[in-house]
Amino acid sequence: MPLPVIDSYPMPGETDLPEPRVPWSVDPDRAVLLIHDMQHHFLRAYAAARPLVADLVGNIARIRDACHEAGVPVVYSAQPENQSPTQRGLQLEMWGHGIAAGDGGIVESLAPTADDRFMTKWRYSAFLHTELGDLLGAWGRDQLVVTGIYAHIGCQTTATEAFMRDVQAFLVADAVADFSLEDHLMAVRYVARRAGVATTTARVVGALDRTASRAVVPDAV
C-alpha cells in the first residue's frame, strides 16, 4: 500500500490540546529533541499540502534552534533506503518496499549539523533496534520531545515507548504532521491521555529560552 496523497489542513493549536494528566514541563537539563523521519520520501505525500509542510518544517526548525542554544541534544531518525525483505519485515506487507535509492535524505532546511546525532530507524518506534535508549542513558536525560512525521504512526509509537521506559514524552502538536487532521488529533489525544504531554512549539521554545544560558551540550557517545 503506497502512502496517501495528503491534503493540507490547519495545524492544531492551544485550544486543541487535551488537559494534561501529568504536570510535566520541558527541562533543558533533562530533554532530548527527536526529529522523526523528516525524509523526502515521506514529505512527498504532502505535494498538495505545502502550507502544512511550511508550518511543520518551520516549527521544527524553531525548536531545533532553541535546543542548540540551550544545549539540548538533537537526534534525527531516518529509515534506510533499499531495504531488503528481511530488513523490511511486516512493513513490506503493510506499506510496500519503502524508500528508494536517493529519496531518503533529510529535507535540506532541517539538515543535521555536526553536533547533532543521526540514527538509522527500522520500525515505527525510534527506540527499536536503535541507539536512542543508550543515548538517553549516557546523557543522563529522561525527557523526549517528539517532532516530525507521521504523528499517529512513528511519533505516537515512540512517545508511548518512551513512557514505558520511564522517559517523559512530549508530543509537539504543531511540529508533527499526519495523513489527516483526524489522524493528527487522534495521536495528540492519545499521547496526552495515556503516554505523555501534548504541547506546542511556543511552549517548548519558551521553556528552553528561559534557561538557555545555563545548559551545556553533553559529549557525544
Secondary structure, DSSP 8 states (H G I E B T S, - for coil): ------B------GGGS---SS-----TTTEEEEEE--BHHHHGGGTB-HHHHHHHHHHHHHHHHHHHHHT--EEEEE--BS--HHHHTTHHHHH-S-B-TT--SB-GGG---TTSEEEE--SSSTTTTSSHHHHHHHHT--EEEEEEE-IIIIIHHHHHHHHHTT-EEEEEEEEEE-SSHHHHHHHHHHHHHHTEEEE-HHHHHHHHHTTGGG-------
